[in-house]
C-alpha cells in the first residue's frame, strides 16, 4: 500500500469507515449491555450464596457464572476498542488527505 496515492488511501479509509458503521455500533452496544448486566449477574450469584453479606459477596464474585460474565465483558471491550482504534486510524488517514489536498491547492507541495 506504500505505492498508493493519497487519494486512494483516503478512499480506502472512507470505504472502511462506511462499511464498519454498524459493526462499530453493535460492538459498543454489546460491551455496554454486558457491563450493565454485570451487577445483575452478581446479584443472582449473591442470592444463591450462603452466609453473611461479606461471605455472600465474596462467593458471588468467585461464582463461575460471574467470572464467565466478566470474561464476556473483557472480550466485548477488546473487540470494541480494536474496531474503534482501526476506525480512528482511518479517520486520521482522511484528515491527512485533507491536509495534503489543501497544501497541494495552495501550491505548497
Helices and strands as residue ranges (DSSP letters): H 6-19, H 21-48, H 53-62, H 64-106
